Amino acid sequence: MRNQAKLSKGERTKQEIIVKAAKLINEKGIAGTSIADLTKATKLTSGALYGSFSSKEDIVREAFDYNAQRILEGYRSKIATQSNAYEKIVHLLDFASQELPLLFEGGCPILNTAIEVDDTLPWMKQKVHWVVKQWVNMVDGLLIEGIRQRTFETFDTQKFSLYILSALEGAIMLAKCTDDVSVIENATHYIKEDLKRRMKSV
């Protein structure tokens, strides 16, 4: 998000709404969050909300984008600290298992939104698809980088990237259902083991 000091009062109000709406919608769902819920969370009138957004759909879109950027930026910040492709992926997995659950009390916003909008909100499904594609391409790029660095053997990096995302999101869902974060740690452990089996022997 933009530097608060450079924003006008109206822009600051809009960003404050987005931050609070993002948390609320992720916890209650899109359908479960009413305008009344948003006015209560933001301490603004409905008129003030509609002064910054054209509709509830507009708020939902912006809130999802905010959450998605927090996730992608979190992954990128971890990757940026490493030079080796294997270590980059390890740090990415550690972020998913250790830090991501702390960022979002309501669970992963991508997973939550994907489940809710699958057959009901095609305009949001497209946004979820875009974020998933960004994530898969990020990991795919790291795997390709590892092959070029001669860290990994040659294999289907796109399929392996999809496997990592599927395993992570499935583990996040089960951890939420069972209140057991070790499920995520277990998933990342086995992903790392699979990754090691694709490393070139020295």
C-alpha positions as a printed Julia matrix, in Angstrom:
202×3 Matrix{Float64}:
   0.0     0.0     0.0
   1.11    3.57   -0.57
   2.94    5.68    2.03
   0.31    7.05    4.44
   2.11   10.41    4.71
   1.59   11.05    0.99
  -2.12   10.23    0.99
  -5.02   12.63    1.14
  -7.56   12.27    3.94
  -9.95   10.48    1.59
  -7.26    8.07    0.44
  -6.23    7.33    4.04
  -9.85    6.63    4.94
 -10.14    4.26    1.99
  -7.01    2.35    2.96
  -8.18    2.08    6.57
 -11.46    0.6     5.33
  -9.6    -1.89    3.15
  -7.41   -3.09    6.04
 -10.36   -3.61    8.39
 -12.58   -5.1     5.69
  -9.85   -7.51    4.63
  -9.62   -8.96    8.14
 -13.38   -9.1     8.64
 -14.21  -10.67    5.27
 -11.48  -13.28    5.67
 -12.96  -14.32    9.01
 -16.69  -14.12    8.19
 -16.68  -14.73    4.45
 -18.01  -12.54    1.66
 -21.65  -13.6     2.04
 -21.39  -13.48    5.83
 -20.12   -9.9     5.91
 -22.81   -7.26    5.64
 -22.53   -3.51    5.18
 -23.66   -3.24    8.81
 -20.69   -5.42    9.82
 -18.36   -3.17    7.86
 -19.74    0.03    9.39
 -19.29   -1.49   12.86
 -15.71   -2.6    12.13
 -14.68    0.7    10.56
 -16.77    2.94   12.85
 -18.02    4.72    9.73
 -21.51    5.27    8.36
 -22.71    3.42    5.27
 -22.64    6.77    3.49
 -18.94    7.15    4.32
 -18.26    3.64    3.0
 -20.04    4.37   -0.27
 -18.15    7.64   -0.46
 -14.97    5.58   -0.91
 -16.37    2.54   -2.71
 -19.11    2.15   -5.3
 -20.49   -1.09   -3.84
 -19.87   -3.96   -1.45
 -18.35   -5.85   -4.39
 -15.85   -3.04   -4.79
 -14.85   -3.36   -1.11
 -14.54   -7.14   -1.44
 -12.26   -6.83   -4.48
  -9.98   -4.31   -2.78
  -9.89   -6.31    0.46
  -8.94   -9.48   -1.4
  -6.2    -7.67   -3.33
  -4.81   -6.33   -0.05
  -4.66   -9.79    1.53
  -3.21  -11.36   -1.63
  -0.45   -8.74   -1.78
   0.43   -9.38    1.87
   0.88  -13.06    1.07
   2.88  -12.59   -2.13
   5.08   -9.89   -0.61
   5.73  -12.14    2.4
   6.95  -14.92    0.13
   9.05  -12.54   -1.96
  10.71  -11.05    1.11
  11.81  -14.51    2.23
  13.1   -15.43   -1.21
  15.09  -12.2    -1.48
  17.3   -13.14    1.47
  18.73  -16.22   -0.29
  20.83  -16.83   -3.4
  20.46  -20.6    -3.7
  17.22  -21.84   -5.29
  16.79  -24.71   -2.82
  17.16  -22.38    0.17
  14.72  -19.92   -1.39
  12.06  -22.64   -1.58
  12.84  -23.81    1.97
  12.33  -20.25    3.25
   9.12  -19.99    1.24
   7.82  -23.18    2.86
   8.86  -22.0     6.31
   6.96  -18.77    5.76
   3.86  -20.79    4.83
   4.08  -23.03    7.89
   5.33  -20.61   10.54
   4.39  -17.04    9.63
   1.35  -17.2     7.36
  -0.95  -18.66   10.06
   0.0   -15.75   12.34
  -0.79  -13.14    9.67
  -4.36  -14.32    9.13
  -6.43  -15.5    12.09
  -9.25  -16.54    9.78
  -7.02  -18.82    7.69
  -5.5   -18.39    4.25
  -7.47  -15.72    2.32
  -6.75  -17.42   -1.0
  -8.14  -20.75    0.19
 -11.11  -19.18    1.97
 -12.08  -17.11   -1.05
 -11.55  -19.96   -3.52
 -13.92  -22.22   -1.57
 -16.6   -19.55   -1.22
 -16.62  -18.18   -4.77
 -16.13  -21.38   -6.76
 -19.67  -21.56   -8.15
 -21.2   -18.33   -6.93
 -19.0   -15.32   -7.7
 -17.22  -15.68  -11.06
 -15.8   -12.15  -10.84
 -13.91  -13.14   -7.68
 -12.95  -16.56   -8.98
 -10.95  -14.84  -11.71
  -9.02  -12.86   -9.1
  -8.26  -16.02   -7.09
  -7.07  -17.72  -10.27
  -4.73  -14.81  -10.99
  -3.13  -15.01   -7.51
  -2.74  -18.79   -7.75
  -1.06  -18.36  -11.12
   1.32  -15.75   -9.64
   2.26  -18.13   -6.81
   2.76  -21.14   -9.09
   4.86  -19.09  -11.51
   6.98  -17.84   -8.61
   7.77  -21.36   -7.41
   8.17  -22.66  -10.96
  10.73  -19.92  -11.59
  12.67  -20.95   -8.49
  12.7   -24.6    -9.55
  13.89  -23.67  -13.04
  16.57  -21.48  -11.43
  17.66  -24.5    -9.39
  17.97  -26.64  -12.5
  20.07  -23.95  -14.17
  22.24  -23.73  -11.04
  22.67  -27.52  -11.31
  21.11  -27.87   -7.86
  18.22  -29.98   -9.15
  17.86  -32.72  -11.72
  15.62  -31.9   -14.68
  11.93  -32.56  -13.92
   8.48  -31.11  -14.59
   8.7   -27.92  -12.55
   5.18  -26.72  -13.35
   3.59  -29.91  -12.02
   5.79  -29.87   -8.94
   4.85  -26.24   -8.26
   1.16  -27.18   -8.41
   1.85  -30.1    -6.09
   3.5   -27.8    -3.53
   0.59  -25.37   -3.59
  -1.97  -28.18   -3.35
  -0.17  -29.77   -0.41
   0.22  -26.45    1.41
  -3.37  -25.29    0.95
  -4.72  -28.7     1.88
  -2.61  -28.68    5.03
  -3.75  -25.15    5.9
  -7.37  -26.24    5.54
  -6.86  -29.3     7.76
  -4.94  -27.27   10.34
  -7.85  -24.86   10.56
 -10.4   -27.67   10.89
  -8.41  -29.54   13.56
  -6.79  -26.57   15.32
  -3.47  -28.33   14.81
  -0.78  -26.29   13.03
   1.56  -29.31   13.06
  -0.37  -30.5    10.01
   1.23  -27.67    8.02
   4.67  -28.42    9.45
   4.24  -32.07    8.47
   3.28  -31.13    4.91
   6.24  -28.77    4.47
   8.58  -31.44    5.87
   7.55  -33.95    3.21
   7.65  -31.34    0.44
  11.26  -30.61    1.43
  12.04  -34.33    1.39
  10.54  -34.65   -2.1
  12.6   -31.66   -3.19
  15.8   -33.2    -1.81
  15.2   -36.33   -3.88
  15.31  -34.11   -6.98
  18.66  -32.6    -6.04
  21.75  -33.59   -8.0
  24.19  -35.74   -6.07
  27.51  -34.05   -5.48
